[in-house]
Amino acid sequence: MIPIRDNIKSAHYPIVNTALIVACIVVFAYQMVEPAAIEAYAFRPAYLASLTTIKELGFVGAGSSLLLSMFMHGGLLHIGFNMLFLWVFGDNVEDRMGHLRYLVFYLICGVLATLSHSMIAMLGALTHGGPGLQIPLVGASGAIAGVLGAYYKLFPYASVRALVFLFFLYTLMDLPATLFIIIWFVLQLLYGLSSLGDVGGGVAFWAHIGGFVAGILLVRLFVPRRRLTGKPRIVHMHLE
């Protein structure tokens, strides 16, 4: 399922959400010019597994790598899908939280998502060995998963227009946002469980899981009380 748009109209322009999308695109363009950027700036779980590595990098270096990796992507499809999800769901969450709160929330969810993946990678390295701790972790999907968690809590009655694939067929459908997000999370969980023994590269499903859980748990800390019960502005959708 690919989200196209939702039926919630934001009351304010999503300045931060738009800036995050632009920042990811700019960083990705830089990666195209400098392919070695991933090796130089991406975060690796080994940074947490070894105090020696932390000493060599310094806390500032490790911390900057943790943040920079959230704006880097592994390819056009990777950044394309991530930015689409962020565009569809992020503006409404920013609208409820406010600009600064949303930025802090996004970054915290991204950091917690990276740490979740790193912990699973460390467990995998202990039980199966291999180079898993040295594989660069890049992408905004952990932070975006946190946005999905917040959206799930804040907009239980929203609808999402999605492109749904049924074997070799596809169609546009209006789905309850909660159903769309639950299906998305269940798939991440299933893929994550099936990847526990895999220490190679691939999709960091546990970053998605960790980010989503962080979003659900933290959302009420970032939404002003008066906005928790505010009615969203609904835009009724019609097939074109």
Secondary structure by P-SEA (a helix, b strand, c coil): cccccccccccccaaaaaaaaaaaaaaaaaaaacccccccccccccccccaaaaaaacaaaaaaaaaaaaaccccaaaaaaaaaaaaaccaaaaaaccaaaaaaaaaaaaaaaaaaaaaaaaaaaaaccccccccccccaaaaaaaaaaaaaacccccccccccccccbbbbbbccaaaaaaaaaaaaaaaaaaaccccccccaaaaaaaaaaaaaacccccccccccccccbbbbbbcc
